[in-house]
Each structure stands twice: as C-alpha cells, then as structure tokens.
Amino acid sequence: MATSSRLLRYAESRKNLTGSLLGLVGVGIALTGAAGGLWPLVVGGLYAAGR
C-alpha cells in the first residue's frame, strides 16, 4: 500500500495541481486555435512550467 500512498500524495501535491491547472489553460488556448498544430507542446510545456 506504500505505492498507493505515494501516488496519492503526489496527485494532491501543490506542484501537480499547479501543473494540471496550467495544462488546462493550455487546453483552452488550443481550443481557441491559437496554438495550431503545436498544441501538445503548449499543453505539456505549461504543465512542466507549473511543476
């Protein structure tokens, strides 16, 4: 059960939540068409920046 506990701690961590929120901002940018074909890089980059 230690693995489950570590995974849950990471999922609830401030770093992960911030990255996820910025990733959702990236999805919003992609939906407006501003990112074009590079949308996966935009979403991944914003998630990484939040971590």
Secondary structure, DSSP 4 states (H G I P E B T S, - for coil): -HHHHHHHHHHTSHHHHHHHHHHHHHHHHHHHTSSGGGHHHHHHHHHHHH-
